[in-house]
Amino acid sequence: MSESSSPATGQNEKSRVLLVDDEPDITRALQRELRSEPYQVTAFNDSQQALGAASAQEFALVISDNLMPGMTGIELLGNLKVARPDTRRVLLTGHTDLNRAIQAFNDGDIHRYIGKPWDTEELRLVIRQELRIYRESKEQELSRERIEAKARLHTSKLQEVFVELREARTQIAMYEEGSSPHRPRISARMKRLSILVVDEHDGVREILVSTLKKAGIANIAGIAGGAQALEFLAASPSVDVILSEWKLTDINGFELYNQIRLGHSLSAAALFFFVTTQAHQSSVKTAIESGANGYLIKPFHLKTLLDLIESRLPKGDIEVLEERIQSLRDLYFVVVNADLESRSILQNILVASGIRDVATAPSGHMGVRLLEEREPDVVIYDCNVRDPYWLELHARWQAGESGVRTPVLIVTSATPVEKEFADVTAAGVRSFLPGKVQRRKLLQMILEELRSRGD
């Protein structure tokens, strides 16, 4: 390979020209022809090496002889058409190869062909024309890229304005409905829900929280970002409903949804709704296919949101549980818990749910006495009670030694440890309430256990 170049002619970059011929005398002759031209000229006497060089870096123009060992010029330029489609391709051909050259031109493998021996002026004219076509093509491509970049920028700005408009209309709609004396009424079970709103738009987040509070939902919190929401859920009791914007800076709403669903927090089973300005059909499809509970595009009416949440609440929610439990008037509950506050909470939950026959004991010894005096239907026993430990009573019931028919057993623990989880799993007890007792979960466990016994 040899290389030569001429001084610059006012252009910032010289046009790169590649010459290919298996005869060194021919490539040297071509280089001499172009010595006075403002080109950067590279020459190869091996077609395979030339193809490798032209594939690795783009040349404006490749001029190749046809009859060469290993790979013909037509094959070389045909391969280059695929590897470097912008490169202009000119074939040097003798009279005997003219038909092949015409066929290559018709197939689009070459742009021009020049007969051998060549005419110097014709050669220089063809090169200038081909390089001009190459430059114009590149300028058009650059111009198109600039236009497309401007269009993308304008589109992005329009989308930002459109999003802000949606956010503003959402705020207005929420404010008007929240201030109206005819605002939508919500059910008792909706009022008991715990809701988390995740939205970086301060105005929308605050007005949504405020409006839902006015509607009667007291247990509601607002968080600005996805990462903050995960921290909040990790440190807080279970949340029933999550309303999240899709567009969040740190992690987007869909990533938040996936992390919550795949996580082990108390809120992993929460109803998850996208309440968002993201109106793309693909996003809606992705959310639905992933199992999200709903997708609401801003702006929206408060009633639409409330109806959507209500429609997704699982059948057999807290009212159904209460009705079922209240219909079983003869149930007798025994609550054994050494902690006065926890004992009172459990008793209040049961009484508020219509259960009036509830006995409590601050120790295992007193609890056993209650069990001996009267057969219970449900026993709620705390892991911290050691006289006896709940596992000992459970074993007696299973063996039929205690003389008391096996009651429904629900095990609680305010501060669960790994051993307690292991004990519950080993004993086959399904109803274990770790952490702070929540009314809905307790009632659901009672109903499920009673159903499994056929009561």
C-alpha positions as CSV (number, residue, x, y, z in Angstrom):
1,M,0.0,0.0,0.0
2,S,1.1,3.6,-0.7
3,E,-0.4,6.9,0.2
4,S,0.0,10.5,-1.0
5,S,-1.8,13.8,-0.3
6,S,-1.8,17.3,-1.7
7,P,-2.0,20.7,0.1
8,A,-5.3,21.9,1.4
9,T,-7.5,23.9,-1.0
10,G,-9.4,25.9,1.6
11,Q,-11.6,23.0,2.7
12,N,-11.5,21.9,6.3
13,E,-11.1,18.3,5.4
14,K,-9.7,16.7,2.2
15,S,-11.9,14.2,0.4
16,R,-10.7,10.6,1.0
17,V,-10.2,8.6,-2.2
18,L,-9.3,4.9,-2.3
19,L,-7.6,3.4,-5.4
20,V,-7.5,-0.4,-5.9
21,D,-5.6,-2.3,-8.6
22,D,-3.5,-5.5,-8.3
23,E,-0.8,-3.8,-10.5
24,P,1.3,-1.3,-8.5
25,D,2.2,0.5,-11.7
26,I,-1.5,1.3,-12.3
27,T,-2.1,2.6,-8.7
28,R,1.0,4.8,-9.0
29,A,-0.1,6.1,-12.3
30,L,-3.5,7.0,-10.9
31,Q,-1.9,8.7,-7.9
32,R,0.2,10.8,-10.3
33,E,-3.0,11.8,-12.1
34,L,-4.5,13.1,-8.8
35,R,-1.3,14.6,-7.3
36,S,-2.5,18.2,-8.0
37,E,-6.0,17.5,-6.8
38,P,-7.1,18.4,-3.2
39,Y,-7.7,14.8,-2.2
40,Q,-6.3,12.4,0.4
41,V,-5.4,9.4,-1.7
42,T,-4.9,5.9,-0.4
43,A,-3.9,2.9,-2.7
44,F,-4.1,-0.9,-2.3
45,N,-2.9,-3.6,-4.5
46,D,-4.9,-6.3,-2.7
47,S,-8.7,-6.3,-3.0
48,Q,-9.3,-8.1,0.3
49,Q,-7.1,-5.5,2.2
50,A,-8.9,-2.7,0.4
51,L,-12.3,-4.0,1.4
52,G,-11.1,-4.2,5.1
53,A,-9.8,-0.7,5.0
54,A,-13.0,0.7,3.3
55,S,-15.2,-1.1,5.7
56,A,-13.3,0.1,8.8
57,Q,-13.4,3.8,7.8
58,E,-15.5,5.6,5.2
59,F,-14.0,6.9,2.0
60,A,-15.8,9.4,-0.2
61,L,-14.8,7.5,-3.3
62,V,-13.4,4.1,-4.2
63,I,-12.0,3.5,-7.7
64,S,-11.3,-0.2,-8.4
65,D,-10.0,-2.3,-11.3
66,N,-12.2,-5.3,-12.0
67,L,-9.9,-8.2,-12.9
68,M,-8.0,-8.9,-9.8
69,P,-7.0,-12.2,-8.1
70,G,-9.1,-13.3,-5.1
71,M,-11.9,-10.8,-5.5
72,T,-12.9,-8.9,-8.6
73,G,-13.6,-5.2,-8.5
74,I,-17.3,-5.8,-9.0
75,E,-17.4,-8.1,-6.0
76,L,-15.4,-5.6,-3.9
77,L,-17.7,-2.7,-4.8
78,G,-20.8,-4.9,-4.3
79,N,-19.6,-5.7,-0.8
80,L,-18.8,-2.1,-0.1
81,K,-22.3,-1.1,-1.2
82,V,-23.6,-3.0,1.9
83,A,-20.8,-2.0,4.3
84,R,-20.6,1.7,3.3
85,P,-23.6,2.6,1.2
86,D,-22.7,6.3,1.1
87,T,-19.3,5.7,-0.5
88,R,-19.3,6.5,-4.3
89,R,-18.1,3.5,-6.3
90,V,-16.4,3.7,-9.7
91,L,-15.1,0.7,-11.7
92,L,-12.1,0.7,-14.0
93,T,-12.8,-1.8,-16.8
94,G,-11.4,-3.0,-20.1
95,H,-13.5,-3.5,-23.2
96,T,-13.9,-7.3,-22.5
97,D,-15.5,-6.5,-19.1
98,L,-17.9,-3.9,-20.4
99,N,-21.0,-6.1,-20.2
100,R,-20.3,-7.0,-16.6
101,A,-19.7,-3.3,-15.8
102,I,-23.1,-2.4,-17.3
103,Q,-24.8,-5.2,-15.3
104,A,-23.1,-4.0,-12.1
105,F,-24.4,-0.4,-12.8
106,N,-27.9,-1.7,-13.4
107,D,-27.8,-3.7,-10.2
108,G,-26.6,-0.6,-8.3
109,D,-23.3,-2.1,-7.2
110,I,-21.4,0.7,-8.9
111,H,-22.2,4.4,-9.7
112,R,-19.9,4.8,-12.7
113,Y,-17.4,2.9,-14.9
114,I,-14.4,4.3,-16.7
115,G,-12.7,2.4,-19.6
116,K,-9.0,1.4,-19.6
117,P,-6.9,3.0,-20.7
118,W,-8.5,6.1,-19.1
119,D,-8.6,9.6,-20.4
120,T,-7.0,11.9,-17.8
121,E,-9.6,14.7,-18.1
122,E,-12.5,12.3,-18.1
123,L,-11.0,10.6,-15.0
124,R,-10.6,13.9,-13.1
125,L,-14.1,15.1,-14.2
126,V,-15.7,11.8,-13.0
127,I,-13.9,12.0,-9.7
128,R,-15.0,15.7,-9.2
129,Q,-18.6,14.8,-10.0
130,E,-18.7,11.8,-7.8
131,L,-17.2,13.7,-4.9
132,R,-19.6,16.5,-5.3
133,I,-22.5,14.0,-5.2
134,Y,-21.0,12.5,-2.0
135,R,-20.6,16.0,-0.4
136,E,-24.1,17.0,-1.3
137,S,-25.5,13.8,0.0
138,K,-23.7,14.3,3.3
139,E,-24.8,17.9,3.6
140,Q,-28.4,16.8,3.0
141,E,-28.0,14.1,5.6
142,L,-26.6,16.6,8.1
143,S,-29.3,19.1,7.2
144,R,-32.0,16.4,7.7
145,E,-30.4,15.5,11.1
146,R,-30.5,19.1,12.2
147,I,-34.1,19.5,11.1
148,E,-35.0,16.3,12.9
149,A,-33.1,17.4,16.0
150,K,-35.0,20.8,16.0
151,A,-38.3,18.9,15.4
152,R,-37.5,16.6,18.4
153,L,-36.7,19.7,20.5
154,H,-39.9,21.5,19.6
155,T,-41.9,18.3,20.1
156,S,-40.3,17.8,23.5
157,K,-41.2,21.4,24.5
158,L,-44.7,21.0,23.2
159,Q,-45.0,17.8,25.3
160,E,-43.8,19.6,28.4
161,V,-46.4,22.4,27.8
162,F,-49.1,19.8,27.2
163,V,-48.1,18.0,30.4
164,E,-48.3,21.2,32.4
165,L,-51.7,21.9,30.9
166,R,-52.9,18.5,31.9
167,E,-51.5,19.1,35.4
168,A,-53.2,22.5,35.7
169,R,-56.5,21.2,34.5
170,T,-56.3,18.3,37.0
171,Q,-55.7,20.8,39.8
172,I,-58.7,22.9,38.7
173,A,-60.9,19.9,38.4
174,M,-59.9,18.6,41.9
175,Y,-60.3,22.0,43.5
176,E,-63.8,22.6,42.0
177,E,-65.0,19.2,43.0
178,G,-63.4,19.3,46.4
179,S,-65.0,22.7,47.1
180,S,-68.5,21.8,45.8
181,P,-71.2,20.9,48.3
182,H,-72.3,18.2,45.8
183,R,-69.0,16.4,45.8
184,P,-69.2,12.6,45.4
185,R,-70.1,10.6,48.5
186,I,-67.9,7.6,49.3
187,S,-68.7,4.3,51.0
188,A,-67.7,3.4,54.6
189,R,-65.1,0.9,53.3
190,M,-63.5,3.6,51.1
191,K,-63.2,5.9,54.2
192,R,-61.2,3.2,56.0
193,L,-58.7,2.8,53.2
194,S,-55.0,3.8,53.6
195,I,-53.9,5.7,50.4
196,L,-50.5,6.8,49.2
197,V,-50.2,9.5,46.4
198,V,-46.9,9.5,44.5
199,D,-46.5,12.6,42.2
200,E,-43.6,15.0,41.7
201,H,-46.0,17.8,40.7
202,D,-46.5,19.5,44.1
203,G,-49.7,21.2,43.1
204,V,-51.4,18.1,41.8
205,R,-50.2,15.9,44.7
206,E,-51.3,18.4,47.4
207,I,-54.8,19.1,45.8
208,L,-55.4,15.3,45.3
209,V,-54.5,14.6,48.9
210,S,-56.6,17.5,50.2
211,T,-59.6,16.6,48.0
212,L,-59.6,12.9,49.1
213,K,-59.4,14.0,52.7
214,K,-62.4,16.3,52.2
215,A,-64.2,13.3,50.6
216,G,-63.7,11.4,53.9
217,I,-60.4,9.4,53.5
218,A,-58.4,10.4,56.5
219,N,-55.5,8.0,56.2
220,I,-53.7,9.4,53.1
221,A,-50.2,10.6,52.5
222,G,-48.4,12.3,49.6
223,I,-44.8,11.5,48.4
224,A,-42.9,13.4,45.7
225,G,-40.7,10.6,44.2
226,G,-40.5,6.9,43.6
227,A,-37.5,6.2,45.8
228,Q,-39.1,8.2,48.6
229,A,-42.2,6.1,48.2
230,L,-40.3,2.9,48.6
231,E,-38.7,4.2,51.8
232,F,-42.1,5.3,53.1
233,L,-43.6,1.9,52.5
234,A,-40.7,0.1,54.0
235,A,-41.0,2.1,57.2
236,S,-44.8,2.3,57.4
237,P,-47.8,0.0,58.1
238,S,-49.6,-1.5,55.1
239,V,-51.0,0.8,52.5
240,D,-54.3,-0.3,50.7
241,V,-54.1,1.9,47.6
242,I,-51.2,3.5,45.7
243,L,-51.9,6.3,43.2
244,S,-48.8,7.0,41.2
245,E,-47.7,9.2,38.3
246,W,-45.8,7.3,35.6
247,K,-43.3,10.1,35.0
248,L,-41.0,10.3,38.1
249,T,-37.4,11.5,38.0
250,D,-35.6,9.0,40.2
251,I,-37.4,5.8,39.3
252,N,-40.5,6.0,37.1
253,G,-43.9,4.8,38.1
254,F,-43.7,1.5,36.3
255,E,-40.4,0.7,38.0
256,L,-42.0,1.7,41.3
257,Y,-44.9,-0.6,40.6
258,N,-42.6,-3.6,39.8
259,Q,-40.5,-3.0,42.9
260,I,-43.6,-2.9,45.2
261,R,-45.1,-6.0,43.6
262,L,-41.9,-8.0,43.8
263,G,-41.0,-6.7,47.3
264,H,-41.8,-8.2,50.6
265,S,-43.3,-5.1,52.3
266,L,-46.7,-5.1,53.9
267,S,-47.9,-3.1,50.9
268,A,-46.9,-5.6,48.2
269,A,-50.6,-6.5,47.6
270,A,-51.8,-2.9,47.6
271,L,-54.1,-1.8,44.7
272,F,-51.9,0.1,42.3
273,F,-53.3,2.8,40.0
274,F,-51.4,4.9,37.5
275,V,-52.8,8.4,37.7
276,T,-50.7,10.1,35.1
277,T,-50.2,12.5,32.1
278,Q,-48.6,9.6,30.2
279,A,-51.2,9.0,27.5
280,H,-49.2,6.7,25.2
281,Q,-51.1,3.6,24.2
282,S,-47.9,1.5,24.8
283,S,-47.7,2.6,28.4
284,V,-51.4,1.8,29.0
285,K,-50.9,-1.7,27.4
286,T,-47.7,-2.3,29.5
287,A,-49.5,-1.3,32.7
288,I,-52.5,-3.5,32.0
289,E,-50.5,-6.5,31.0
290,S,-48.3,-6.2,34.1
291,G,-51.3,-6.5,36.3
292,A,-51.8,-2.9,37.5
293,N,-55.3,-2.3,38.8
294,G,-56.1,0.8,36.7
295,Y,-54.8,3.6,34.5
296,L,-56.3,7.0,34.7
297,I,-55.1,9.9,32.4
298,K,-55.1,13.4,33.8
299,P,-57.2,15.5,34.0
300,F,-60.0,13.4,35.5
301,H,-63.1,13.8,37.7
302,L,-62.9,12.9,41.4
303,K,-65.9,10.6,40.9
304,T,-64.1,8.7,38.2
305,L,-61.2,8.1,40.4
306,L,-63.4,7.0,43.4
307,D,-65.5,4.7,41.2
308,L,-62.3,3.1,39.8
309,I,-60.9,2.4,43.2
310,E,-64.3,1.1,44.5
311,S,-64.6,-1.2,41.5
312,R,-61.2,-2.7,42.1
313,L,-61.7,-3.4,45.8
314,P,-61.7,-7.2,46.2
315,K,-65.0,-9.0,46.8
316,G,-65.4,-10.0,50.4
317,D,-63.9,-6.8,51.6
318,I,-64.3,-5.6,55.2
319,E,-68.2,-5.1,55.0
320,V,-68.6,-8.6,53.8
321,L,-66.4,-9.9,56.5
322,E,-68.2,-7.9,59.2
323,E,-71.6,-9.1,57.9
324,R,-70.5,-12.7,58.0
325,I,-69.0,-12.4,61.4
326,Q,-71.9,-10.5,62.9
327,S,-74.3,-13.3,61.6
328,L,-72.4,-15.8,63.8
329,R,-73.6,-14.5,67.2
330,D,-72.5,-17.5,69.1
331,L,-68.8,-17.1,68.5
332,Y,-66.7,-17.0,71.6
333,F,-63.3,-15.3,71.4
334,V,-60.4,-15.6,73.8
335,V,-57.6,-13.0,73.5
336,V,-54.4,-13.8,75.4
337,N,-51.8,-11.0,75.3
338,A,-49.5,-9.7,78.0
339,D,-49.5,-6.2,76.6
340,L,-52.4,-4.1,77.8
341,E,-52.5,-1.8,74.7
342,S,-52.4,-4.7,72.2
343,R,-55.0,-6.6,74.2
344,S,-57.3,-3.6,74.1
345,I,-56.8,-3.0,70.4
346,L,-57.8,-6.6,69.6
347,Q,-60.8,-6.5,71.9
348,N,-62.0,-3.2,70.4
349,I,-61.6,-4.6,66.8
350,L,-63.7,-7.6,67.6
351,V,-66.4,-5.6,69.5
352,A,-66.6,-2.9,66.7
353,S,-67.1,-5.8,64.2
354,G,-70.2,-7.1,66.1
355,I,-68.5,-9.7,68.3
356,R,-69.8,-9.3,71.8
357,D,-68.6,-12.5,73.4
358,V,-64.9,-11.7,74.0
359,A,-62.8,-12.7,76.9
360,T,-59.2,-11.4,77.5
361,A,-56.3,-12.7,79.6
362,P,-53.0,-11.0,80.4
363,S,-51.1,-14.3,80.8
364,G,-51.1,-17.8,79.5
365,H,-52.0,-19.2,82.9
366,M,-55.2,-17.1,83.0
367,G,-55.9,-17.8,79.3
368,V,-55.8,-21.6,80.0
369,R,-58.3,-21.2,82.8
370,L,-60.7,-19.4,80.4
371,L,-60.2,-22.2,77.9
372,E,-61.0,-24.8,80.5
373,E,-64.1,-23.0,81.7
374,R,-65.6,-22.8,78.2
375,E,-64.7,-24.0,74.8
376,P,-63.7,-21.1,72.6
377,D,-64.4,-20.7,68.8
378,V,-61.4,-18.5,68.2
379,V,-58.2,-18.0,70.2
380,I,-55.9,-15.1,69.5
381,Y,-52.6,-15.9,71.3
382,D,-49.5,-13.8,71.4
383,C,-46.0,-15.2,70.9
384,N,-44.6,-13.3,73.9
385,V,-46.8,-15.3,76.3
386,R,-44.7,-18.2,77.6
387,D,-46.9,-19.8,80.3
388,P,-47.6,-21.9,78.2
389,Y,-46.3,-21.0,74.8
390,W,-48.9,-21.1,72.1
391,L,-47.2,-24.0,70.4
392,E,-47.7,-26.2,73.5
393,L,-51.5,-25.5,73.4
394,H,-51.6,-26.1,69.7
395,A,-49.9,-29.5,70.1
396,R,-52.4,-30.5,72.8
397,W,-55.3,-29.6,70.7
398,Q,-53.9,-31.4,67.7
399,A,-53.4,-34.5,69.9
400,G,-56.8,-34.2,71.5
401,E,-55.3,-34.2,75.0
402,S,-56.8,-31.0,76.3
403,G,-60.5,-32.0,76.2
404,V,-61.2,-28.8,74.3
405,R,-62.3,-29.1,70.7
406,T,-59.7,-27.5,68.4
407,P,-60.5,-23.8,68.1
408,V,-59.4,-21.4,65.4
409,L,-55.9,-20.3,66.4
410,I,-54.5,-16.9,65.3
411,V,-51.0,-16.2,66.5
412,T,-49.8,-12.6,66.9
413,S,-46.5,-11.0,67.6
414,A,-45.8,-7.2,67.9
415,T,-42.1,-7.7,67.3
416,P,-41.7,-10.9,65.3
417,V,-38.4,-12.8,65.2
418,E,-37.1,-15.4,62.9
419,K,-37.8,-18.3,65.4
420,E,-41.5,-17.3,65.5
421,F,-41.8,-17.5,61.8
422,A,-40.1,-20.9,61.9
423,D,-42.5,-22.2,64.7
424,V,-45.6,-21.1,62.8
425,T,-44.4,-22.7,59.6
426,A,-43.4,-25.9,61.3
427,A,-46.7,-26.2,63.1
428,G,-48.7,-25.6,59.9
429,V,-50.6,-22.6,61.4
430,R,-51.8,-20.4,58.5
431,S,-53.0,-17.5,60.5
432,F,-50.0,-15.5,61.8
433,L,-50.2,-11.7,62.3
434,P,-46.7,-10.2,62.7
435,G,-46.4,-6.5,63.6
436,K,-49.2,-4.1,64.3
437,V,-52.6,-5.8,64.0
438,Q,-54.8,-4.4,61.3
439,R,-58.5,-4.8,61.4
440,R,-59.1,-6.0,57.9
441,K,-56.4,-8.6,58.0
442,L,-57.6,-10.0,61.3
443,L,-61.2,-10.3,60.1
444,Q,-60.1,-11.9,56.9
445,M,-58.1,-14.5,58.8
446,I,-61.0,-15.2,61.1
447,L,-63.4,-15.7,58.2
448,E,-61.0,-17.9,56.2
449,E,-60.3,-20.1,59.2
450,L,-64.0,-20.5,59.9
451,R,-64.7,-21.3,56.3
452,S,-62.0,-24.0,56.3
453,R,-63.7,-25.6,59.4
454,G,-67.1,-25.4,57.7
455,D,-68.5,-23.0,60.2
